[in-house]
Amino acid sequence: MTVNLVHTRANADIAISNDVRVTPLREIQPGLLLKFECDNPGGSHKVRAARYIVRSAVENGDIVPGQTTVIEKTGGNFGFGLTLACQAYGVPVELAVGLGFSAVKRRCLELYGARLIGLDMLERGATPREVVQWHLEHEAENERSYFYTDQFRNPASVAAHEFETGPEIAAQLKAWPLVERLTFVSCAGTGASLIGIAKALTLAGYSVTVVLVEPKGCDSRNGIFSDHKLEGMSVGVVPPFLDWDLISEIRTVSHDEVLNTRKSFARTSGFLVGNTAAACLTVASSLARDATADHKILSVFYDHGLWYVR
Ligand SMILES: Cc1ncc(COP(=O)(O)O)c(C=O)c1O
């Protein structure tokens, strides 16, 4: 009896943690608005794309709970979101996670309920993409029926931000009724959050200027990538969803600048944000000096900083 009660309570908690929640929008310095996506279940904005992809796939029959296993390659944040989103439907998740990502993240993914696949292949030098490919090719003999979420090609990645995050920010902006213009400072991995949010805010009637932030040495538009440590942004492929006509300016930041911003923001605000958040904050906070009552700077805190403390 006691065991049953504990079990029921645990399931209820999972259902609650998978609800759509509004993350805070805070004016962290005069003129600078930050969307705290790090406060999502799963710890980042990626839960939104994951939830949207899974929900659409269940609705159109690509995922059949009880039959389908979801498979993806991920560095972490999308994997947390995916595992959480699938748990709501009782759908198992298998993830190929590159060995370069933190061991803590890998352990936590398992703790959330994901099965990490292809360790032996990764140790022999295969890429996570090759691990996924191998599993897709051998699904019958391994008694699986896979659905590959393919976040870099799945249009539901953008829809999540166009129809959820963006409108949520627009509704929250009503607390600043004088605002008409926004400078949106963002980075891009897939580019889904940048495009989805920019589109939704434009549709809501704001005049939106987009500033793309990249690590020094990267030029995503031309497929040039340095070996940087800002996990999640400028990830080695041209962001598939970016519409370059929407980008007004590109600013680069050095690793040292990002670490300094992260440290000083933690000391002054108490929030230890992730590296991509700190990269955007570096640029956004300097732009905020020119903000006015009708023109604010907007950026996103994508995830928390604890993952990246070494
Ligand atoms: C920490 C972090 N920041 C930024 C991004 C970029 O987000 P998007 O894929 O929406 O461009 C990601 C993507 O995985 C991320 O994990």
PDBQT file of the ligand as one rigid body, heavy atoms in Angstrom, charges set to zero:
ROOT
HETATM    1  C1  LIG A 401      22.604  26.357 -23.737  1.00  0.00    +0.000 C 
HETATM    2  C2  LIG A 401      22.072  26.592 -25.122  1.00  0.00    +0.000 A 
HETATM    3  N1  LIG A 401      22.053  27.846 -25.597  1.00  0.00    +0.000 NA
HETATM    4  C3  LIG A 401      21.603  28.125 -26.844  1.00  0.00    +0.000 A 
HETATM    5  C4  LIG A 401      21.161  27.124 -27.684  1.00  0.00    +0.000 A 
HETATM    6  C5  LIG A 401      20.673  27.464 -29.081  1.00  0.00    +0.000 C 
HETATM    7  O1  LIG A 401      19.282  27.254 -29.204  1.00  0.00    +0.000 OA
HETATM    8  P1  LIG A 401      18.588  27.004 -30.610  1.00  0.00    +0.000 P 
HETATM    9  O2  LIG A 401      18.819  25.588 -30.993  1.00  0.00    +0.000 OA
HETATM   10  O3  LIG A 401      17.151  27.338 -30.397  1.00  0.00    +0.000 OA
HETATM   11  O4  LIG A 401      19.241  27.936 -31.602  1.00  0.00    +0.000 OA
HETATM   12  C6  LIG A 401      21.168  25.787 -27.228  1.00  0.00    +0.000 A 
HETATM   13  C7  LIG A 401      20.750  24.681 -28.082  1.00  0.00    +0.000 C 
HETATM   14  O5  LIG A 401      20.903  23.513 -27.794  1.00  0.00    +0.000 OA
HETATM   15  C8  LIG A 401      21.612  25.525 -25.908  1.00  0.00    +0.000 A 
HETATM   16  O6  LIG A 401      21.644  24.265 -25.401  1.00  0.00    +0.000 OA
ENDROOT
TORSDOF 0
